[in-house]
Amino acid sequence: MGLNRKTAQDVIVVGAGPVGLATAIELAQRGIAVTLLERSERITPQPRAKLVNVRSMSLMRRWGIAESVRSAAPLGREWPGDIAFVTELLGFEVARMPNALMTQGVPGEVAPETALTIPQREFEQVLLDLLRSFALARVVMGVTVSGVVQAAEEVLVTCRDADGAEQVEKASWLVGCDGAHSAVRAAIGVEMSGQPAIARNLGVVFRSDALAAMNPHADAVQYWVANPDWPGIMGQLDTQGTWWAQLTGFANDQDLRALDIEQHIRGMIGSADSPVEVLGTESWAARQQLADTYRRGRVLLAGDAAHLHPPMGGYGMNMGLGDAVDLGWRLAAVLQGWAGPELLDGYVSERREVHRRVLTESTANYRHLSQSFGDPALFDDSPLGQRARDRTGAQIVTAKMREFRSIGMQLGCFYTQSPQIVYGGRDTLEFSVTEYHPSSAAGHLAPHVWLDDDVALYDTLGPGLTALLSCGTPTRPSEGTTRLVDAARRLGTPITTVHLPDAARRLYPCRYTLVRPDQYVAYSGGVPRSGWEPLLASITATTRRGMEPHEPS
C-alpha cells in the first residue's frame, strides 16, 4: 500500500491504545515516519473493549492482519456472539439475542469479514507487532507528555521518562490519541462539552476455574444479569477460567472502593460460596462529551481524546479505529504532497457528524442497563415466574434491539457535509441504526462486493483514489477514463482504475465512482462538464474552485 515519501516530514502520535496504534500503522504503511509515545511501560492489562466489529475487521483485512487478529482471540473465532439475559449466571435465562455481535456471519454478506470477540489487550498486541514491523515506525514507551509548542512548520513535544529525564520530540504534525484525560488536548487548550459524568462503573477481571462448567446456559459472549440486588454484565475472557464483569450504574458520589467486589460477583453468579479471585479492577465514568474542536494548527485529536460516550453498543474503540484510518490517509496525503492541508478539515467535519450520532445512540443504550429489567418475579420457579420471564424477555429484546442489531450504525453512517466530497444528483439514503442499505452515492461507504471466491472489491483499492468503472474495458478504456487518468497524473494524484464486473454494477450504477483510501465514496456520476482536474482538486483540497454540474451518470 505504501507510497514513496516526497518530504522528510513526519508525525508524532501520543497514546498506544488501539486508536494510537492504528493511526501510526496507517501512516507507517503509507511511507510516513512516525513516532508513537506512550506513558505506560506496556500495553494495558485490562481487557476493556472486547469487540472488533464488522467494519473494523474490514479495516484489519485492509492492513492484511485479519487472520492474525482472529488467531489472537482467546475464545477462538467460532465462539458465538450471543447476548444472554439471566436472573443470575446459575439462574434462569430470560432472553437471548443470537449472533448479536455478528461473529458468525454477516447478514447478506454486506462486509468481507465477520466481527470478532477479542479483549483489547490481545488486540493491541497484534497492532503493536504490526507497527514494529515497519522500519519507519518508532515506539517509545514510558514517557509522559508535559508540553506542546507549535511553530510555523513543526510541533515540539516535551516529554519525561519515569526517572524525570526530559526530552523534546519534533515533527510536522502531532496526533493526540491519549484517551479521556488527554495531555495533548490539555496542552493545546481544547475543552470538552457535554455531560461529564452520567454514572460510575467498575470493570473487574476475576478467576473462577469451575464457573464455565457450572454455567447451565449455552455459550454467549455476554451475560446480562437482570438482578436488582447484584446487577451487571459478565463473560468469559478465555477458556482457562478467567472472566470479566462490569458493575454498572453507580451514583457519581458513591465510593466504589468500599464495594465488596467478591460478594457482588458471587451475587451475579448466584452462588454465595463460589470461589472468586479478583485479579484487577478499573473504575470508569459513563460520559457524553465532544471536544470543542479536533484540530488546532498542526495538532489533531482522535479517539477518546476527541469524544467520550458510554460503551453500550461497542462503538468506542471501533469508532476510534475509523478516526485513525480517516485521519491517517489524509495526513499521509498532505505529507506526500498530493493533497492540501485543508484536507484535514474534512476529517474534523466528517468525524464529528458520526461522533454526534454515536454519542446520542450509546447514551440512549446506557439507559437500559441490566438493572432496568430486574424484577423479583423473574426468580420464581413457577408458571407465574415463567410468564414474568416471557414478558420481560420480550421487553428486553425490544429495548436492546438498537444496541445489538446495529449493522446500520457500523456500515451505514454517511457524510452529508464534507468539504472534500463532491455531491451529485444521487440522494443519500435515510439513516437506520438496525438496517444497512448499501449505496455507492457520494458520502457513503463503498458497498462490499465479492469479485471472486476470496477476493473482495476492497482488496483491489489502491493507496490513493480508486476509480471504479462501469464503462469501457481494461484493454479499451473509455475516453472519459483516459482523461481522468491524465488529469490525475498532472495533479500528482495517485489513482487506481478498476473495471467492475457486471455483477457489481447493480451497486455501482454510475460510470465513475471515485473511492478514497478509507473506502468512502468521494464522487459518483458521469464525466464532469468542467473536466476532471477541478473535481480531483476539490477531493484532495488542492484548490477552492467551485464545482460545476456534472453530466448524468
Beta strands, then each sheet from edge to edge (+ up, - down):
strand 1: 10-14
strand 2: 33-38
strand 3: 51-52
strand 4: 83-86
strand 5: 93-97
strand 6: 116-117
strand 7: 137-141
strand 8: 143-150
strand 9: 155-161
strand 10: 166-171
strand 11: 173-176
strand 12: 192-207
strand 13: 222-225
strand 14: 232-236
strand 15: 242-250
strand 16: 277-291
strand 17: 295-296
strand 18: 299-301
strand 19: 307-308
strand 20: 465-469
strand 21: 495-499
strand 22: 512-515
strand 23: 521-525
sheet 1: 7+ 2+ 1+ 11+ 18+ 17-
sheet 2: 3+ 6-
sheet 3: 5+ 4- 13- 14+ 15- 12+ 16- 19+
sheet 4: 8+ 9- 10+
sheet 5: 21+ 20+ 22- 23+
end
